[in-house]
């Protein structure tokens, strides 16, 4: 009985290990997806409150600072793998934050006054599992 149980256990171990690995991989993907969606949803909502491009003071690939409709300063900045909103942690595990700025013709621009669209592309890493999400926001009133 012990020998038979040992053989059955030896045959079942790889199956159990595969199941556990699949479970943990899916859990990591869910965590990464959740962090990415949090970033996308919060930033999308907040960016729509930019009154005009003259309210944007910093626009780089890892930082965006502007003044919203209520004259509140809003600062999104990637620090290491943590995305901060006004110095407070918004999301963790952000391997990179790709902020890109486009003019009315869809061409990349580095001139703040020409920004009409902002692309948000966070790459999230959770326990060696990576996922990337992306959205493009049309500024509600980009003209000064």
C-alpha positions, 0 to 999 in steps of 0.5 A, spaced: 500 500 500 505 504 501 509 503 495 502 504 491 501 510 494 508 513 493 507 511 486 501 515 485 503 521 489 510 521 484 505 521 478 500 526 481 506 531 483 507 534 477 500 535 475 499 539 482 505 543 481 502 545 474 495 547 477 499 551 483 503 555 478 497 556 473 493 559 480 499 563 482 500 566 475 493 568 474 493 571 481 499 575 479 496 577 472 489 579 476 493 583 481 497 587 475 491 588 471 488 591 477 493 596 478 493 598 471 486 599 471 486 603 477 492 608 474 488 608 467 481 610 470 484 615 475 488 618 470 483 618 465 478 621 470 483 627 472 486 629 466 479 630 463 479 636 469 484 640 465 481 646 464 486 648 458 493 646 456 496 653 459 494 649 466 499 644 465 506 645 468 510 639 467 509 634 461 514 628 461 514 621 460 514 619 467 511 626 470 505 630 469 503 636 473 497 641 472 492 645 475 485 642 475 478 646 474 478 647 482 485 650 482 488 644 485 495 642 483 495 635 481 502 631 480 502 624 477 509 622 478 513 615 477 518 614 483 521 607 482 516 602 481 510 607 485 506 611 481 504 617 486 499 622 486 500 629 489 506 625 493 501 619 495 501 612 493 496 611 487 499 604 485 505 600 486 509 595 481 509 600 475 515 598 471 514 604 467 509 609 465 509 611 458 506 618 458 506 621 451 503 627 448 500 628 441 497 635 437 491 636 434 494 632 428 496 626 432 503 627 431 507 627 438 509 633 441 513 636 446 510 643 446 505 643 452 501 648 448 500 644 442 497 638 447 490 635 445 491 628 446 495 624 452 496 617 452 497 613 458 501 606 458 503 603 464 507 597 464 505 593 471 510 587 474 507 583 479 512 577 481 515 576 475 508 577 471 508 583 466 502 586 463 501 593 459 495 597 458 494 603 454 488 609 453 488 615 450 485 621 453 482 627 449 483 633 453 476 636 454 478 643 452 485 644 450 485 651 448 487 657 452 
